[in-house]
């Protein structure tokens, strides 16, 4: 029974949260944000670009319109140099204590290889001793 009660309470809380309207500081409802200059440029130029390039995919259409936007008179940043982005640094993997014990890391793999080489050397020595005894 507890499971159904929890589910009902959760659904009720989610529904209540979703039905709340966002309000501005003075208590009035917020309206939609006005489209940006870029949004207006895309909505005007997309049909034109698609008419000129009917067989091209949507991704190429957006790339082409973005290139057009760089030199468009509607662009407030036209003529300014582009900002250079820093390359993203790879995220460091967090290893848990349990996962590091169960999985062997690259540093642990080397000793295992050395052990197998040592075992081969031991076997070779044993074989030499056996063959020399015979």
Secondary structure, 3 states (H helix, E strand, C coil): CHHHHHHHHHHHHHHHHHHCCCECCCCCECCCCCCCHHHHHHHHHHHHHHHHCCCCCHHHHHHHHHHHHHCCCCCCCCCCCCCCCCCCCCCCCCCCHHHHHHCCCHHHHHHHHHHHHHHHHHHHHHHHHHHHHC
